């Protein structure tokens, strides 16, 4: 598991046997692009299976677009 604190928002990545799960995606597209590369390098893989948003505030979900083909798990407000 990797927990990255960037712009006062934690982005968590968990590597499972099935793939990588990212929890919250930061407020900045550019920052999240860099964080995705860090996650890929740290785990040595690129098989993202889910992006989970703990809630819909922009500081937790604006980076979702960095994972366009990865299923998003969230709840309705």
C-alpha positions as MATLAB code, in Angstrom:
seq = 'XXXXXXXXXXXXXXXXXXXXXXXXXXXXXXXXXXXXXXXXXXXXXXXXXXXXXXXXXXXXXXXXXXXXXXXXXXXXX';
ca = [
       0.000    0.000    0.000;
       1.153    3.516   -0.821;
      -0.293    6.637    0.805;
       0.724    9.886   -0.872;
      -0.116   13.254    0.702;
      -0.267   15.912   -1.976;
      -2.032   19.254   -1.708;
      -3.405   18.126    1.685;
      -5.306   15.187    0.199;
      -4.260   11.588    0.709;
      -4.173    9.395   -2.369;
      -3.980    5.728   -1.434;
      -3.016    2.889   -3.752;
      -3.418   -0.748   -2.787;
      -1.933   -3.565   -4.853;
      -3.984   -6.750   -4.752;
      -3.628  -10.008   -6.632;
      -6.343   -8.742   -9.006;
      -4.856   -5.290   -9.634;
      -4.306   -1.836   -8.164;
      -7.064    0.067   -6.371;
      -6.701    3.859   -6.040;
      -8.645    5.626   -3.300;
      -9.252    9.338   -3.987;
      -7.531   11.064   -6.874;
      -6.497   14.570   -5.800;
      -7.717   17.957   -6.964;
      -5.183   18.438   -9.755;
      -5.080   16.564  -13.065;
      -1.373   17.302  -13.495;
      -0.473   16.191   -9.983;
      -2.507   13.005  -10.384;
      -0.738   12.209  -13.671;
       2.570   12.343  -11.793;
       1.175   10.331   -8.884;
      -0.059    7.642  -11.292;
       3.485    7.270  -12.620;
       4.834    7.052   -9.048;
       2.284    4.341   -8.208;
       3.169    2.386  -11.372;
       6.886    2.626  -10.608;
       6.523    1.692   -6.941;
       4.400   -1.386   -7.661;
       6.109   -2.208  -10.963;
       2.758   -2.670  -12.695;
      -0.056   -0.750  -14.383;
      -3.121   -2.932  -13.869;
      -5.541   -0.514  -12.212;
      -8.877   -2.215  -11.487;
     -10.816    0.416   -9.500;
     -10.792    4.072   -8.547;
     -12.722    4.699   -5.326;
     -13.950    8.154   -4.310;
     -14.675    8.478   -0.608;
     -16.892   11.450   -1.461;
     -17.494   13.804   -4.356;
     -15.586   16.901   -3.295;
     -13.218   18.096   -6.047;
     -10.136   17.599   -3.882;
     -10.933   13.867   -3.771;
     -12.258   13.292   -7.293;
     -10.885   15.797   -9.820;
      -8.060   13.445  -10.793;
     -10.459   10.671  -11.857;
      -9.903   11.597  -15.501;
      -6.333   10.261  -15.240;
      -7.920    6.781  -15.182;
     -10.389    6.974  -18.105;
     -10.900    3.241  -18.601;
     -10.834    2.213  -14.920;
     -14.209    1.577  -13.219;
     -15.148    4.239  -10.674;
     -16.661    3.248   -7.337;
     -18.601    6.016   -5.604;
     -21.952    6.762   -4.017;
     -24.674    9.188   -4.911;
     -24.823   12.314   -2.778;
];
